[in-house]
Amino acid sequence: MPREIMSKEEFQKLLPSAIEIRVLKNGDSTKIKLRTTDQLYTYKVKEGDVDALTKGSKAPVVEL
């Protein structure tokens, strides 16, 4: 079962341990799915914030 992240700081903390990042665009909001070795995390943001959040990641970013 995925866990929802509520803060930008928590997302940034989990970003280095990500294996894959999936970006789902849905109208004016965007959902980022962050896969780690043991858990799937989701984070809802505005569409313009996605590039800034995923910029420092070593994991591949897949846009769906």
C-alpha positions as CSV (number, residue, x, y, z in Angstrom):
1,M,0.0,0.0,0.0
2,P,1.5,3.4,-0.9
3,R,2.1,6.1,1.6
4,E,1.2,9.7,0.9
5,I,3.9,12.3,1.7
6,M,2.5,15.6,2.9
7,S,5.6,17.9,3.0
8,K,8.2,19.0,0.5
9,E,10.9,18.4,3.2
10,E,9.9,14.7,3.6
11,F,10.0,14.2,-0.2
12,Q,13.5,15.7,-0.4
13,K,14.6,13.4,2.4
14,L,13.4,10.3,0.6
15,L,14.7,11.4,-2.9
16,P,18.2,10.0,-2.5
17,S,16.9,6.5,-1.8
18,A,14.6,6.4,-4.9
19,I,14.9,3.7,-7.5
20,E,12.4,5.2,-9.9
21,I,10.2,8.3,-10.0
22,R,7.0,8.3,-12.0
23,V,5.1,11.6,-12.8
24,L,1.4,11.4,-13.5
25,K,-0.2,14.6,-14.8
26,N,-3.9,14.9,-14.1
27,G,-5.4,18.2,-15.1
28,D,-3.9,21.1,-13.0
29,S,-2.4,18.8,-10.4
30,T,0.4,16.3,-10.7
31,K,1.2,13.2,-8.6
32,I,4.8,12.1,-8.2
33,K,5.3,8.4,-7.3
34,L,8.6,7.7,-5.6
35,R,9.7,4.1,-5.5
36,T,12.2,2.9,-2.9
37,T,13.4,-0.6,-2.2
38,D,10.7,-1.2,0.4
39,Q,7.9,1.3,-0.1
40,L,6.0,3.4,-2.7
41,Y,5.4,7.0,-1.8
42,T,3.1,9.5,-3.5
43,Y,3.2,13.3,-3.4
44,K,0.7,15.7,-4.9
45,V,2.0,19.0,-6.3
46,K,1.2,21.7,-8.8
47,E,2.5,21.0,-12.4
48,G,5.2,23.7,-12.3
49,D,6.9,22.3,-9.2
50,V,7.7,18.9,-10.6
51,D,11.0,19.8,-12.3
52,A,12.4,21.6,-9.3
53,L,11.6,18.6,-7.0
54,T,13.0,15.9,-9.3
55,K,16.0,17.8,-10.5
56,G,18.6,16.4,-8.0
57,S,17.6,12.8,-8.4
58,K,19.8,10.1,-9.7
59,A,16.8,7.8,-10.3
60,P,15.2,7.7,-13.7
61,V,12.1,9.9,-14.1
62,V,9.3,8.4,-16.1
63,E,6.5,10.6,-17.3
64,L,3.1,8.9,-17.8
